[in-house]
Structures are given as structure tokens and as C-alpha cells.
Amino acid sequence: MKNFCRLATLALALCVIATNAVAQAPATVLSNLVEGVGPMAGGTTSWAGLSELDLIPGSSLLGVKSTSAFLYIGFYGGNTVDIGNMVLYKTARNGTTVLSGKKVTLGGVSNPSINLTSTSVCPVQPVSIANPCIIKLDAVKGALSSLNDYYFTIFFTNDGNNASVLGIGNMSAQGSLSGYTVVGDETRIKTKGALPQGYVGGAPYFLMYVANQ
């Protein structure tokens, strides 16, 4: 009986220690992996049939340790956004040759339609410059490396819905992120393929933040 009581006491003590260890584990703090886009002032309209390529330079990484990256895109106008595909390319530093590409998804799909008039998607209605809609995309697995550059590329389907879509970014309000726009679908470049020409160094229209959660 004494041995049983001792074992029960030991088990209870171990349970308390384990519970305290879990309770005292530090919570992950939301942190930017790079400096995001500056003041939001709104961009151009009519994105039907266009791709935006947004550079995330490895040299701009802030040293936050994270095994995943979360990309945030922003809108201030339109009703439905029809995305044809999204991908994150990796290149050498200052390079334009694709070393690899990872699908970027929202709700598990890389070609989502986003209803900007839904309060479950954009809680504050109507969406506007004063009340932009910021969409958190699914986690991109794998740590970003300062030895590489990355290009988040998003293609907007060539349809009527995207003719009225407005990205919240402002080409004159630049943080660490930069980007450019080209005609056509640039989300399907194979490994060792070249990124399209046209980079001008302005801030993105859609990619707002890159964070650890």
C-alpha cells in the first residue's frame, strides 16, 4: 500500500511539472520577417490578365527565427478577386534564375476567389482606403534564407471581376519589399528558367507583409 501511494504521489508530481512546463512555454510573438510596405495609399486598377512579382530580398531579413513564412496581401476595392495561381520563387541573391518554386495557397488552393464584400473575409465593410482588407495566406513551409532572394508571384485571371480590383500598396511608399507587373501568367516558370524582365524597384501593390505567423 505504501509503495502504491508513493507511485501515485510521484505520478501526480510529474503531471504537475509537465503542466507547469507547458503553461510556462513562451508564446510565439507575431513578428515581421522583413520590413513591410509603408503607408497605404492605394494603387492602380484593372488587374485582369496581369501578374505581379514581388521581391523579398534575403538581405532584408530581420533575423527572426521561423520555420514558415506567412504572406499578407491587401485590397481596397473590387468585389471578387479571381486569382489564377500563386507561387514563391527562390533565386540566388540578386539573381533572376529560378532555383525552386513553392505553391502559395489560401484555404489550401493556389487559385482562390476572394469575396471582398463578405464580412467573414473582410470584417469592416465597405472595403476602402480607410478600411483595407488584408488577407493572410496559408503558411509557406521552410525558413527564408539571407543567402537567397524570393519572388512572390500572383497571377490575376483575365476576367471581368479583376477589372475593378484595387491593390492597397503604394508605389511611392516603399519598405524592404519591391515588385513589378507584367502581362500574362508568370507563375509557372520552371527550375532554371528566367524571371521576366521589367523590374523597376517600386513597392508592391498587393504584398503587404511577410511574417512568422
N, C-alpha and C positions, 0 to 999 in steps of 0.2 A: 504493500500500500504506500509506503514511504517513497519507494522508487517511482511508482506511478505519479505521485504528487510532484516529485522533483522533475520528472519528464514533462508534466503538464505545465509547471511553472516555467521551465526552460522554453517550451514551445510558445507560451504567451509572451515571454520576454523577446524572443526572436521576432515574433509578429509585430510587437510594438516598435522594435528597432527598424524593421523593414518599412512599416507605415510612416514613421518619422522621416526615414531617408527619402521616401517618395514625396512626402509633403514639403521637405526642405530643398528638393531639387530645384535649381533656378529655372524660372520660366524663360522661354526664348523671347527676346525683345525684338519687335519689328524694327528692322534697320535697312536703310538703303545700301545696296551693294556698290552703287555709283551715284554720283550727283545727278538728280533728275532734271527735267525741264524746268525752266524758270517760270515767271508769271504767265498765267494762262490768259491768252487774249484772243484765241480763235484763229483758224486758218482758212484755207480755200475750200471751195465746194466742188461737187461733181467728181466722185472717185470711181465711177463706173469704168471697169477695164484697166485700172491702174494698179501698180504695185508700189509700196513704199518700203525702202530698205533703210533700216536704222542701225547705225554703227554704235556698238558698245565697246569702246576701246579697253583692252586689258590694262593699259597704263592708268586708267581712271578708277580701277577697283580700289575700294576704301579699306580693304584688309579685314572685312567682316567674314568670319568663317561660316560657310554654309554649304551643305551638300546638294542644295537645289536652288534654283532661281525662279522668282515669280515676276512675270512681266505684267504691267498695268497699261492699258490703252484707254484713251479718253475721247469723248464726243460731246458736242454741244448743239448739234442739230441733226435733223433727219427723223424718220420714223422706224424703218427697219434697215439694219446693216447686213448685207449678204456677203460673207467672207468666203472666197473660193478656196483658200489654203493659207496656212501659216507655217513658217519654219524658222529655225535658228541655225544659221551657218557659222562654222568656225573657220577662221583663216589664220595664217601667220600674222605676227604683228606688222601692221602697215601693208598687209598682203591683200590680193584680190582673187587668189586661187582658193577654191573651196576645199578644205581638208575633210570636213564632215558636215552633216546636217541632221538636225533633230526636229521632229514634228512638234509644233506648238499647238495646244488644244484648249478648247473651252467646253466644259461638260463632256470631255472625252473625245471630241471630234475636232478636226482641224479645219472644217468648213462650216462653222456655225452661222445661224441667222440670229441677230440680236435685236430684240424688240425694245427700242428706246422709249416707247410710250408706256411700257409696263412698269408699275411701281415695284414689282418684285425684282426687276432688273435695275431700274433707276428710281430709287425711292422718292426723290424730290422731282416733282413734275410742275410745269413742263421743263424739259432739258433746255438749258440756255448757257450763255457765257457765265452768268451769275451762279447757275446750278448745273455744272457739267456732270456728265455721267462717266465715272471711272470704272472700268471693267477689269477685274482681276482674272488673269488667265490661269490655267492649270500649271502646276509645278513642272519646271523643266529639270529633270534629274541630272545630277552631276555638277560639281563645283566649277565655276568660271575661273580661268587661269589668267594671271597677269602676263603670261608668255604668248597669249593669243588675242586676236580681236574676234568680235562676234557681230553678226548682222541679223537682226530680227527682221524678217521679210513677211509682209502681209499683202495678199492679193485680193482686190475687191471685184466681185463678179460683175461682168458687164451687163447690168440691168437697170431698170428704172428706179428701183429703191436707192441704189447707191449714187444716183444723180443728185440727191439732195442731202447726202451725208456730209457733216462738218466735223473735222478733227479739231480738238481743243488746243493743240500746240500752236506755238507762235514762232515763225522762222527767225524773229529777231530776239527771242528770249531763250538763249542757249545755255544749258548746263554742260555736263560731260557728254551727253548724247547728241548725235547728229544724224542726218539722213538725207535721202533724196528720193525722187519719184521718177518712175519710168512707165512707159506704156506697155501693157501686156503682163503675162503671168511669169514672174521671176522666182517662184517658189519651188521650182523643180530642177534646179541646177544640180548636176551630178558631182560626185567627188572628182577633184582635179579640174572641174570646169571653172570658168572665169565669171566673176560678178560683172554685171553690166556697167558700162561707163555712165557717167552723169553725176557723180558725187560732187556736191558743191559746199558741203560743210555746214549747212544750216540746221537748226534744231528740228526734230521730228514734228509731224502734225499729230501722230497718234500715240506713239510710245512715250509714256509719261515718266514711269519709274521702273527700276529693277530692284527688287527687294528679296530678303531672305525668307519671307512668308507672306 
